[in-house]
Amino acid sequence: MIEWLTEPLGYGTTLRALAEITVLGIVSGAIGCWIVLYEISYSAESLAHGLFPGLVAAALIGAPLLLGGAVGVLLAALLIVIATRVAGESADTAIAVVITTLFGAGVLLALSPDSPPGIQELLFGNLLGATVTDILTAAAAGIAVLGVLWLLHDRLLAVGFDRDSGPALGISVGALNLILLALVSLTILVAVQGLGNLLVAAILVGPAAAARQVNHRIVPMIVTAAAIAIASGVAGIYASFYLKTAAGASVVVALLIFYLLAAAYGATQGKLTAARR
């Protein structure tokens, strides 16, 4: 048993992957709870897909992926605003049209015969390819995200549970939503290199959704979500090592299992509570 646990730790790639997923798990667990509370899971997923062409373009020209992703997010936001105001479509329709178009364009670029080898990893990630620079970048971005969340905790909590209370408390709900989406974008930018464009939304929403099944207070929910994200990451990396499966996909499968277990626990507790009444 001890050998089974320690053997993967003898490889630098595994250690770096574990460090990367630990950082991402802590950050995504925290920001994910606010995503679930504010019911912006669709927006978070849309941001992940919307920045894909920017990531591909950056890879093609040799620019930093973070820069390409940032440009992609800004372009997606601009196109959504234009589609909403000019075409007169609803926000959801505009987002769906713009994001689908951008993601399709990114896929065409990524799967082009002229694309350099490895660019397809932007779709599915390369968690085992994490470098020390990737880990430090994720840590720096994570500290920034956690710091802003800590500073805005009371305001986020007040508006999250009662949207109408914002103006009465002197809180700009619109500005708070923009800040939250900016933090989500930053988290996606650093997580997408490890988990890929198709899987990054899972670590943002999955752990928080699972944590909400077992906790109803925000701080315990954040702690639980971070723990679930890290546990899923470790389980996924170990499964990848022994089963020879893709690391990112293995992490997502582990996230799904944790969510199902949490949902089952929540349902059981709900029935016990109802029975006691």
C-alpha positions in Angstrom: 0.0 0.0 0.0 2.8 2.4 0.9 4.6 1.6 -2.3 1.4 2.2 -4.3 1.1 5.7 -2.7 4.8 6.6 -3.0 5.7 5.3 -6.5 4.1 8.1 -8.4 5.9 10.6 -6.2 9.2 9.5 -7.6 8.5 11.3 -10.8 8.9 15.1 -11.2 6.0 15.3 -13.6 3.6 13.8 -11.0 4.9 16.1 -8.2 4.5 19.2 -10.4 1.0 18.1 -11.5 0.0 17.6 -7.8 1.4 21.0 -6.9 -0.5 22.6 -9.8 -3.8 20.9 -9.1 -3.5 21.8 -5.4 -3.1 25.5 -6.2 -5.9 25.3 -8.8 -8.1 23.4 -6.3 -7.8 26.0 -3.6 -8.5 28.9 -6.0 -11.3 27.2 -7.9 -12.9 26.0 -4.7 -13.2 29.6 -3.5 -14.3 31.3 -6.7 -16.5 28.4 -7.6 -18.7 28.9 -4.6 -19.4 32.4 -5.6 -20.1 31.2 -9.2 -22.7 28.8 -7.8 -24.2 31.3 -5.4 -24.5 34.0 -8.1 -25.8 31.4 -10.6 -23.3 32.4 -13.3 -22.1 28.9 -14.1 -23.1 29.3 -17.8 -21.2 32.6 -17.9 -18.1 30.9 -16.5 -18.2 28.1 -19.1 -18.8 30.7 -21.8 -15.7 32.6 -20.8 -13.7 29.5 -20.9 -14.8 28.7 -24.5 -14.7 32.3 -25.6 -11.0 32.8 -24.9 -10.1 29.6 -26.9 -9.3 31.4 -30.2 -7.0 33.8 -28.3 -5.1 30.8 -26.8 -4.7 29.2 -30.1 -3.6 32.4 -31.8 -1.0 33.0 -29.0 0.3 29.4 -29.5 0.6 29.9 -33.2 2.6 33.1 -33.1 4.6 32.1 -30.0 3.1 34.7 -27.6 2.4 33.9 -24.0 -0.8 31.9 -23.5 -2.0 34.2 -20.7 -1.8 37.2 -23.1 -3.7 35.4 -25.8 -6.3 34.2 -23.4 -6.8 37.8 -22.0 -7.2 39.1 -25.5 -9.7 36.3 -26.2 -11.8 37.2 -23.1 -11.9 40.9 -24.1 -12.9 40.1 -27.6 -15.6 37.7 -26.5 -17.0 40.4 -24.1 -17.0 43.0 -26.8 -18.7 40.8 -29.3 -21.4 39.8 -26.8 -22.1 43.5 -26.1 -22.3 44.3 -29.8 -24.6 41.3 -30.5 -26.9 42.2 -27.6 -27.2 45.9 -28.4 -27.1 45.9 -32.2 -28.9 42.7 -33.0 -31.4 43.2 -30.3 -31.0 39.6 -29.1 -31.4 38.5 -25.5 -28.3 38.2 -23.4 -28.4 34.4 -23.4 -28.9 34.2 -27.1 -26.1 36.7 -27.8 -23.7 34.7 -25.5 -24.6 31.4 -27.1 -24.1 32.7 -30.7 -20.8 34.5 -29.9 -19.3 31.8 -27.8 -20.2 29.0 -30.2 -18.7 31.0 -33.1 -15.5 31.8 -31.2 -15.0 28.3 -30.0 -15.6 26.9 -33.5 -13.1 29.3 -34.9 -10.6 28.2 -32.3 -11.1 24.5 -33.0 -10.6 25.1 -36.7 -7.3 26.8 -36.0 -6.2 24.2 -33.5 -7.0 21.2 -35.8 -5.5 22.8 -38.9 -2.8 20.7 -40.6 -0.5 23.7 -40.3 -0.8 23.9 -36.6 2.3 23.0 -34.6 2.4 19.7 -32.7 0.9 19.8 -29.2 -1.5 22.7 -29.9 -4.5 20.3 -29.4 -3.5 20.2 -25.7 -5.2 23.5 -25.4 -8.5 21.6 -25.8 -7.8 18.9 -23.2 -5.0 20.3 -21.2 -1.6 18.8 -20.1 -1.6 18.6 -16.4 1.4 16.3 -16.3 3.3 18.9 -18.4 3.1 21.6 -15.7 6.3 23.5 -15.2 7.6 25.4 -12.2 6.7 28.6 -14.0 3.1 27.4 -14.5 2.8 26.6 -10.8 4.2 29.9 -9.7 2.0 31.8 -12.2 -1.0 29.9 -10.9 0.0 30.6 -7.3 0.4 34.4 -8.0 -2.9 34.6 -9.8 -4.5 32.6 -7.0 -3.2 34.8 -4.3 -4.6 37.8 -6.2 -8.0 36.2 -6.6 -8.2 35.0 -3.0 -7.1 38.4 -1.8 -9.9 40.2 -3.7 -12.5 37.7 -2.6 -11.4 38.2 1.0 -11.7 42.0 0.7 -15.1 41.8 -0.9 -16.4 38.9 1.2 -19.1 40.8 3.1 -20.4 42.6 0.0 -20.4 39.5 -2.1 -22.3 37.7 0.7 -24.9 40.4 1.1 -25.6 40.7 -2.6 -25.4 37.0 -3.2 -28.2 36.2 -0.7 -30.3 39.3 -1.4 -29.7 41.1 -4.7 -32.1 43.9 -3.8 -30.1 44.8 -0.7 -27.1 46.1 -2.7 -28.3 49.7 -3.4 -29.6 50.0 0.2 -26.2 49.1 1.5 -24.4 51.4 -0.9 -23.1 48.4 -3.0 -23.0 48.6 -6.8 -24.4 45.2 -7.9 -23.2 45.7 -11.5 -19.6 46.6 -10.4 -19.6 43.6 -8.1 -20.7 41.3 -10.9 -18.0 42.6 -13.2 -15.3 42.1 -10.6 -16.5 38.6 -10.0 -16.4 37.8 -13.7 -12.9 39.3 -13.9 -11.8 37.0 -11.1 -13.4 34.0 -12.9 -11.6 35.0 -16.1 -8.2 35.2 -14.3 -8.8 31.8 -12.7 -9.7 30.3 -16.1 -6.6 31.8 -17.7 -4.3 30.0 -15.3 -6.3 26.8 -15.1 -6.8 26.2 -18.8 -3.2 25.3 -19.5 -3.5 22.3 -17.1 -7.0 21.2 -17.7 -7.7 22.4 -21.2 -10.5 24.5 -22.6 -13.1 21.7 -22.5 -12.5 20.6 -18.9 -11.7 23.8 -17.0 -15.3 24.6 -16.2 -15.6 21.3 -14.4 -13.1 22.3 -11.6 -14.8 25.8 -11.3 -18.3 24.5 -10.8 -18.1 20.8 -9.8 -16.4 21.1 -6.4 -18.6 24.1 -5.4 -21.8 22.3 -6.5 -20.8 19.2 -4.5 -20.0 21.4 -1.4 -23.4 23.0 -1.6 -25.0 19.6 -1.1 -23.4 19.3 2.3 -23.0 22.9 3.5 -25.2 25.9 3.6 -22.8 28.4 5.1 -20.4 30.1 2.7 -17.1 29.7 4.6 -17.5 25.9 5.3 -18.8 25.6 1.7 -15.6 27.2 0.4 -13.4 25.0 2.5 -15.3 21.8 1.5 -15.2 22.8 -2.2 -11.4 23.4 -2.1 -10.9 20.0 -0.3 -13.1 18.2 -2.9 -11.2 19.9 -5.8 -7.8 18.9 -4.3 -9.0 15.3 -3.5 -10.4 14.9 -7.0 -7.1 16.2 -8.5 -5.0 13.8 -6.5 -7.3 10.9 -7.2 -7.3 11.8 -10.9 -3.5 12.0 -11.1 -3.1 8.7 -9.4 -5.7 7.1 -11.7 -3.9 8.6 -14.6 -0.6 7.1 -13.4 -1.8 3.6 -12.9 -4.5 3.3 -15.5 -2.6 5.2 -18.2 -5.5 7.6 -18.8 -5.4 11.4 -19.6 -4.8 13.3 -16.4 -7.2 16.1 -17.0 -10.0 13.7 -17.9 -9.3 11.5 -14.9 -9.6 14.5 -12.6 -13.0 15.4 -14.1 -14.2 11.9 -13.7 -13.1 12.0 -10.0 -15.0 15.3 -9.7 -18.1 13.7 -11.0 -17.8 10.8 -8.5 -17.4 13.3 -5.6 -20.4 15.3 -6.8 -22.6 12.1 -7.0 -21.5 11.1 -3.5 -22.2 14.6 -2.1 -25.6 14.6 -3.8 -26.5 11.3 -2.4 -25.4 12.4 1.1 -27.4 15.6 0.8 -30.5 13.7 -0.3 -30.1 11.3 2.6 -29.7 14.1 5.1 -32.7 15.9 3.6 -34.9 12.7 4.1 -33.6 12.3 7.7 -34.5 15.9 8.5 -37.9 15.5 7.0 -38.5 12.3 8.9 -37.6 13.9 12.3 -40.2 16.6 11.7 
